[in-house]
Structures are given as structure tokens and as C-alpha cells.
């Protein structure tokens, strides 16, 4: 199968994000992809504006409406999509990844376990009971979120060990100097850490901007930067890395050879990056 991993801008508008997701789904279809993955909370954007969203009693309504619209998009494009979105769960809501498949509705594909105390209290996030992967064309995709990769022990024993591939749906930053040069590539460090922990390949889908910084097309916070979505194999060898500053979709051929899942970057992945 072929998977596209999208690195988009983040918006604070659900409508704008639906348009962006739809655009990339169609591009993925045109490229021959079978499935496409987006960063965490892609549907709403993952910034302080969601505090106001979750303060409303009917926040689920615009999310459901957007998911219905995207279901029509995947039906027309014939491509499955893994979309970061809030998802109502027990007494709160999850930071979740939802799978939209042609001809079917949205299903929960994964959700974040490690939640900083502030996120629990301010945003109302709760934790899932398990972390079992979701299967697309015979490949079991598990998922980790944001800086949860720093706390992988917290994800252990919940089902991720059944994954063939870990999708790292993230808002993650690396460090750069005043000239804009990357001086510490945390993306490669943490992808390798995750691959070693679960002994499977890792494919990241990161943003290149926060909602409040979308006009600059890059997120900069005291020498840190987004972008640079990375992929590595189970041994931690870096297979591919996206631009630090540009919207992008990295494409991968995923196959099973002698029982081992192999991830191969496609030729169109031409953007050079420091590894």
C-alpha cells in the first residue's frame, strides 16, 4: 500500500481545516495513495482557541458536521484518511486520530494517553482505555501524539505493541540558531527512540505553523521550529525528512516482506533536509 503523510499549516478555523484536509486527500488520490495521515487535532487546530471551543456544550456538532463532509470527500477520492480530531469519550474527550474509509463512517484509530496535568484540567482531555492499532489494507497502524514520545513507558501495555508501524501525529519542535540552522534535530532523535521502543518503523505527520502564527508560515518560539516531518525504519535509520518551512506530503510504499513490514520513500520525496 501507499501512504501519504501530510505536513500542513494549522488554522484555528474548522472550515479552513476541512478545506485543507480535502485538498490533501485529493492530492493523495492523484498521487496513487491508498491512505493519508494528518497531524493531531488537524480538524480543529491545536492551539489555545480550542479552550473556547470545549467551553461550549455543543462543541461536538461542528466537529461531526466536518467529519460528515470529509466522509464524502474520502468517498469521492477513494482514499482512506487518518485525521487528528477531538473525540467525545466517557466524561470528556480524547486527543484522537480518526479513520475515515470510503463507504464507511469515522472510527476511532488511536488517542493520546500521556496528558500533562494542565491539558487535563484546562482542555478536558481524558485518556483512552487502550491503544490498539487500526488496520488498513493488512497493515496495523498504531499512533503516538505530540511530546508523548518523551513518555513512551506510559503508553506500554495498552496495545501499541501490536502495531506494524507507529504514526507520530504531532505538534513537535526541533531547535535552531539565530541564523535559522537546525542545531538539534529532535524529530530524528524521538522517531528513533520510538522505533527502538516498539521495534517498528515510525512515520511522523507534523505541522509547520501554529494557528496564531499561520501568517508567517513557520512557528518560531525562542529558537524552536516545527516542520521537518521524519520517517525511520525499525532500526532507527532515517528514511526521509520533510522541509522545515513548507507544506508538504511525503509518500511511502509499505509492504510486508517475509513477515517484516518495510517502508520505502517514494521518488517524489525530493526535499533535502539535515538528518
C-alpha positions as CSV (number, residue, x, y, z in Angstrom):
1,X,0.0,0.0,0.0
2,X,1.0,3.6,-0.4
3,X,0.7,6.1,2.5
4,X,0.9,9.9,2.3
5,X,2.0,11.8,5.4
6,X,0.8,15.5,5.3
7,X,2.7,18.4,6.8
8,X,0.2,21.3,6.7
9,X,-0.4,24.7,8.2
10,X,-2.6,24.8,11.3
11,X,-5.7,27.0,11.2
12,X,-8.0,27.9,14.1
13,X,-11.0,27.5,11.8
14,X,-12.7,24.1,11.4
15,X,-14.0,25.2,7.9
16,X,-10.5,26.2,6.8
17,X,-9.1,22.9,8.1
18,X,-11.8,20.9,6.3
19,X,-10.8,22.7,3.0
20,X,-7.1,21.9,3.7
21,X,-7.8,18.2,4.5
22,X,-9.9,17.9,1.4
23,X,-7.2,19.4,-0.8
24,X,-4.6,17.0,0.5
25,X,-6.9,13.9,0.3
26,X,-7.5,14.7,-3.4
27,X,-3.7,15.2,-4.0
28,X,-3.1,11.9,-2.2
29,X,-5.6,10.3,-4.5
30,X,-3.9,11.8,-7.6
31,X,-0.5,10.5,-6.4
32,X,-1.9,6.9,-6.1
33,X,-2.0,6.8,-2.3
34,X,-4.3,4.4,-0.6
35,X,-4.3,6.3,2.7
36,X,-3.2,9.7,4.1
37,X,-2.4,10.8,7.6
38,X,-2.7,14.2,9.2
39,X,-1.3,15.7,12.4
40,X,-3.1,15.6,15.8
41,X,-6.2,17.9,16.1
42,X,-6.0,18.8,12.5
43,X,-9.7,19.2,12.3
44,X,-9.9,22.0,14.9
45,X,-6.3,23.2,15.1
46,X,-4.3,22.6,18.3
47,X,-3.9,25.9,20.0
48,X,-5.4,28.0,22.8
49,X,-8.6,28.7,20.7
50,X,-9.9,25.1,21.5
51,X,-10.3,26.2,25.2
52,X,-13.2,28.3,24.0
53,X,-14.5,25.5,21.7
54,X,-14.7,23.0,24.5
55,X,-16.3,25.5,26.8
56,X,-19.5,25.3,24.6
57,X,-21.9,22.4,25.4
58,X,-22.5,21.6,21.7
59,X,-18.8,21.6,20.5
60,X,-19.4,18.1,19.0
61,X,-21.9,19.5,16.5
62,X,-19.4,21.4,14.2
63,X,-16.9,18.5,14.6
64,X,-19.5,15.9,13.5
65,X,-20.6,18.2,10.6
66,X,-17.0,18.5,9.4
67,X,-16.4,14.7,9.7
68,X,-19.6,14.1,7.6
69,X,-18.2,16.4,4.9
70,X,-14.8,14.7,5.0
71,X,-16.5,11.3,4.7
72,X,-18.0,12.5,1.4
73,X,-14.5,13.6,0.3
74,X,-12.9,10.2,1.0
75,X,-15.8,8.5,-0.7
76,X,-15.2,10.6,-3.8
77,X,-11.4,10.3,-3.7
78,X,-11.3,6.6,-2.9
79,X,-8.6,7.2,-0.3
80,X,-8.7,6.5,3.5
81,X,-7.7,9.3,5.8
82,X,-6.4,9.3,9.4
83,X,-7.4,12.7,10.8
84,X,-6.5,14.3,14.1
85,X,-9.6,15.4,15.9
86,X,-11.2,15.7,19.3
87,X,-13.5,12.7,20.0
88,X,-16.1,12.5,22.8
89,X,-15.3,9.8,25.3
90,X,-16.7,8.9,28.7
91,X,-16.8,12.2,30.7
92,X,-14.6,14.2,28.4
93,X,-12.9,14.0,25.1
94,X,-9.8,12.5,23.5
95,X,-7.0,13.9,21.5
96,X,-7.7,11.3,18.9
97,X,-6.8,10.0,15.4
98,X,-10.0,9.1,13.4
99,X,-10.0,6.7,10.5
100,X,-12.3,7.7,7.6
101,X,-12.7,5.0,4.9
102,X,-14.6,5.1,1.6
103,X,-18.1,3.9,2.2
104,X,-17.8,3.9,6.0
105,X,-18.1,6.4,8.8
106,X,-15.4,7.7,11.1
107,X,-13.9,5.3,13.7
108,X,-11.5,5.8,16.5
109,X,-8.0,4.8,15.3
110,X,-6.0,5.9,18.4
111,X,-5.8,8.5,21.1
112,X,-3.2,10.1,23.5
113,X,-2.6,8.5,26.9
114,X,0.1,10.8,28.4
115,X,-1.6,14.1,29.2
116,X,0.1,16.9,31.1
117,X,-2.0,18.0,34.1
118,X,-2.7,21.4,32.6
119,X,-4.2,19.7,29.5
120,X,-6.4,17.5,31.6
121,X,-7.8,20.4,33.6
122,X,-8.0,23.2,31.0
123,X,-8.9,21.3,27.9
124,X,-11.0,18.4,29.4
125,X,-8.9,15.7,27.7
126,X,-9.3,12.2,29.2
127,X,-7.3,9.0,28.5
128,X,-8.3,6.0,26.3
129,X,-8.7,2.6,27.9
130,X,-6.4,1.0,25.3
131,X,-4.1,1.9,22.3
132,X,-4.8,-0.9,19.9
133,X,-3.7,-0.2,16.3
134,X,-6.2,0.2,13.4
135,X,-5.7,-2.0,10.3
136,X,-5.6,-0.5,6.8
137,X,-5.0,-3.0,3.9
138,X,-3.5,-5.5,6.2
139,X,-1.1,-3.1,7.9
140,X,-1.6,-2.3,11.7
141,X,-1.1,1.4,12.3
142,X,-0.6,2.4,15.9
143,X,-0.2,6.1,16.9
144,X,1.5,8.4,19.4
145,X,0.9,12.0,19.8
146,X,2.9,15.2,20.3
147,X,5.5,15.0,23.1
148,X,4.1,11.7,24.3
149,X,7.2,10.3,22.7
150,X,9.1,11.5,25.7
151,X,6.9,9.3,27.9
152,X,6.7,6.0,26.0
153,X,6.7,3.9,29.2
154,X,3.3,5.4,29.8
155,X,2.0,4.0,26.5
156,X,3.3,0.5,27.1
157,X,1.0,-2.4,27.7
158,X,-2.1,-0.8,26.1
159,X,-1.9,-2.5,22.7
160,X,0.6,-0.5,20.7
161,X,2.9,-3.5,20.8
162,X,0.6,-5.0,18.1
163,X,1.5,-2.3,15.6
164,X,3.3,-2.8,12.3
165,X,4.0,0.9,12.1
166,X,3.7,3.8,14.5
167,X,2.2,7.0,13.2
168,X,3.6,10.0,15.1
169,X,0.8,12.6,14.8
170,X,2.4,15.6,16.3
171,X,3.0,19.2,17.2
172,X,6.7,18.8,17.7
173,X,9.7,21.1,17.6
174,X,13.4,21.0,17.0
175,X,16.0,23.6,17.9
176,X,17.6,26.2,15.6
177,X,20.0,29.0,16.0
178,X,19.6,32.7,15.2
179,X,20.5,32.0,11.5
180,X,17.7,29.5,11.2
181,X,20.0,26.5,11.0
182,X,18.9,23.3,12.8
183,X,21.2,22.7,15.7
184,X,19.3,19.8,17.3
185,X,17.0,17.6,15.3
186,X,14.7,16.4,17.9
187,X,12.4,14.8,15.3
188,X,15.1,12.3,14.3
189,X,16.0,11.7,17.9
190,X,12.5,11.0,19.0
191,X,11.5,9.0,16.0
192,X,14.5,6.7,16.6
193,X,13.6,6.5,20.3
194,X,10.0,5.4,19.4
195,X,11.2,2.9,16.7
196,X,13.6,1.3,19.2
197,X,10.9,1.2,21.9
198,X,8.4,-0.6,19.8
199,X,10.7,-2.2,17.2
200,X,8.7,-0.9,14.2
201,X,9.0,1.9,11.6
202,X,7.8,5.4,12.6
203,X,6.2,8.0,10.2
204,X,5.6,11.5,11.5
205,X,3.0,14.0,10.4
206,X,3.8,17.4,11.9
207,X,2.6,21.0,11.4
208,X,4.7,23.9,10.0
209,X,2.8,26.6,11.9
210,X,0.7,27.3,14.9
211,X,-2.8,28.8,14.3
212,X,-1.6,32.1,15.8
213,X,1.5,32.2,13.6
214,X,-0.1,30.9,10.3
215,X,0.6,34.1,8.5
216,X,4.3,33.7,9.0
217,X,4.2,30.1,7.6
218,X,6.6,28.9,10.3
219,X,6.4,28.5,14.1
220,X,9.2,30.1,16.0
221,X,9.3,30.0,19.8
222,X,12.7,31.0,21.2
223,X,14.8,29.1,18.8
224,X,12.5,26.3,18.1
225,X,10.7,25.3,14.9
226,X,8.1,23.0,13.6
227,X,8.2,21.2,10.2
228,X,10.7,18.5,9.4
229,X,8.3,15.5,9.5
230,X,10.5,12.4,9.6
231,X,10.3,8.7,8.9
232,X,12.6,5.9,10.1
233,X,12.8,2.2,9.9
234,X,12.6,-0.2,12.9
235,X,16.4,0.1,13.3
236,X,16.2,3.9,13.6
237,X,17.7,4.5,10.1
238,X,16.3,7.8,8.8
239,X,14.4,7.2,5.6
240,X,13.1,10.6,4.8
241,X,12.6,14.1,6.3
242,X,10.4,16.9,5.0
243,X,11.1,20.6,4.7
244,X,11.3,22.7,7.9
245,X,9.3,25.5,6.4
246,X,7.0,24.3,3.6
247,X,3.7,22.5,3.4
248,X,4.4,19.0,2.1
249,X,3.2,15.5,1.7
250,X,5.7,12.7,2.0
251,X,4.8,9.4,0.3
252,X,5.8,5.9,1.3
253,X,5.3,2.4,-0.1
254,X,4.5,0.0,2.7
255,X,5.0,-3.7,2.0
256,X,5.3,-6.9,4.0
257,X,8.4,-9.0,3.1
258,X,9.0,-12.3,4.8
259,X,6.7,-11.2,7.6
260,X,8.6,-7.9,8.1
261,X,6.9,-4.5,7.3
262,X,9.1,-2.4,5.1
263,X,8.7,1.4,4.5
264,X,10.2,2.8,1.3
265,X,10.1,6.6,0.5
266,X,8.7,7.3,-3.0
267,X,10.8,9.1,-5.6
268,X,8.7,12.3,-5.4
269,X,10.1,12.9,-1.8
270,X,12.8,15.2,-3.1
271,X,13.1,17.9,-0.5
272,X,16.6,17.7,1.1
273,X,16.9,18.0,4.9
274,X,19.5,17.7,7.5
275,X,19.4,14.3,9.1
